[in-house]
Amino acid sequence: MTLVRSMSTALFCLFLAGCPSGGNGGGSESGESGEDITEDVNTSDIVNSETHIVINEIVTDNPHGSDWIELHNAGDANVSLSGWALVDDDPEHLESLANTLTIAAGGHLLLSRGTDFSFGIGAVDTLKLIGAGGIVADETSWLEGEIIQGTSWGRFPDGVGPFQTLGFPTPGSPNTVAGEAECGNGIIEDAEVCDNDQLSGEECSDFGFLEGTLSCTDDCAAFDTSACVLPDSDVVINEVTSVDLDFIELANVSDSDVDIAGWMVMDGNPEAEGHIYTLPEDSIVDAGGYLLLHKDEAHTFGLGNKDSITLRDSSGFLMDSTSWSGGDAAVSWCRTPDGEGPFAVCSSATPGASNTE
């Protein structure tokens, strides 16, 4: 009997409340016994207590990326996972792990959905880790509310304790039940969006940029897109002010008129109602000219002491953006040289005209 058939038989027994003692659950016609199955499997591959491989932590509904499963090797030797498998509460979801995976002695191995397994992890579910001999090495089940967004289901103490809800996911690291996120340790924790080079798989292109290098802010609270490259656009944001008319000035840096009907201008809270303004028909920006948008005449949202403006075309592609803080736009936040330079605080507002420092 092959190893695959042996594993399938073992799983069939597990999900149908067990097989008869000394048999394979397939009846007497096969003439095969439990001893026959054991003889067909390389005994060095059969899971035993010396391997110490356990399911250690699980995350579903992950706000930072895909669901993941963490395994832990509590033993003192590296273990190859060739021939091992995962399955949830649906036996048809049995999936073999890559035969190149190895978990180091005392180490933690992170398995991600879409890379290492394909089935979804439910709010109410069961997870089994199947060894190379078709024997369940470890398993856990959870109920509604025990894994919610921002938490994990894991062992505490790490690797040996019972499963419980952990409010502090620690992918690839020992589990903890409390503590504060440590920005800079390369692990996305608690409310962190990113941490050092851990960017949840995001790239500049995911934010509408053409190319470039995405990074994480020093406080791990946001992505830093300053090194991302915008697509070429003839129409750019040229000047904004957060007082009086809260005007937004667009500039056409080309030698031809540009129709921007359907383009969108939004502030730093685009999810809120009324914070996206769509340019109406016949919105033309003359060659080398300006289009001035005043609050209540065009957009209805105001601009704050700390805010941003984003310009997207009619297809939603990012054309330009700028942000400021500390009241930098109270007089004027503008480009110098006009239409192409970096944004900076300008000493006077020049709506509809060339900017001055």
Phi, psi and omega in degrees: 000137182286163178298319180298317180295323179299316179296317181298319179297316180298316180294320178302319179295317181300316185279343178250030172067031169100156178252162177299146180300131176080001181241184180249008178078002184256006180091177186275351185294329184288330181075010182258142180244174176301325178295322179298317181299314182298320182293333181280349183255133176298118186297339179288343180268345185289135180297136175217173187296341183285340181284326175059033178268125181227155166289130187245327183199146182223138174230131173232164183053047187282117180288348183255007180151213185278161172300152178215158178232133179248130174255153179229137176254104181275000182274183182251020178221147175295147181231125174282138179261019175298126181090356179275164183209163174238150174206143176263207184284358175252111184300340177288350180269013177301123182226129178285143174278154180301135184287359178266354183284135175225139177249124186288156177303127180072007187263174177239133181241125182263127178247124185251141176295137182095341178245310184253338176207160186245340183285151179278151177260121186274167176292332171235118188197176175225143176232130177239140173254118185255126179284174185295341178268008180082012181260140179291116179279325180196156177203158176206153176227156179214161184249171178306130177091351180275338169235108177238167184303131179094353178241176175222168176245110188209170179277137170215128000301156186307127173081340187231336185281175177287158177287143177202167176287125179250122181279005187222079181303139181227071182299124178078008182224164179302144181287151175219159180255347181204168179137175179252146177300139180251097180294130179107357181268002178078013179235129178281115185233152172050238184269006180296140176272327181203172178202114185052238182270005175274106188241019179056028179079003181283150176225170180305321182297334179291344179254013176090003179277160182286315182194191178117188184243117177276144177221182181248142178293162184296336180263004179063017184264349183199164175276144177259113182257014185296335179262009176274150185253126178282153173293156178296133179221134178285337180248127183228162170287132186243327182198144174220157172219144184258015178235165177055252186276359182044054185279152174237125182250126174256145181233141175260113184267008182257177180264010181229151175296147181232127177271117182246027175301133181090350176292159184236138174241132182218156178265199185282002179229063186293343180288337182285148181297133177082008183260012172235123179252125179260126182295132183283178176301155180062029173274094184249133172252116183298154177305125180069010185253191186229153171234121185257128179246114179262145175300138179076338171270330177234268177286155179255348181276149176267166179249134185262178177296330173234115187198183177209159174231133179235139179243123178236149178281183186293343177266358180092002180284140181290124179256324180194157176201156175206153178218158181210167178210173176064024179074021183296339181261013183299325175257297179198133173244107192219165177272136169220129357300156184307128173081347185219340182282176177287157177285144177201168175290128178251145188287338179213152179273141180228064183298126178078010181219172182295140182286150175232146181292000000 
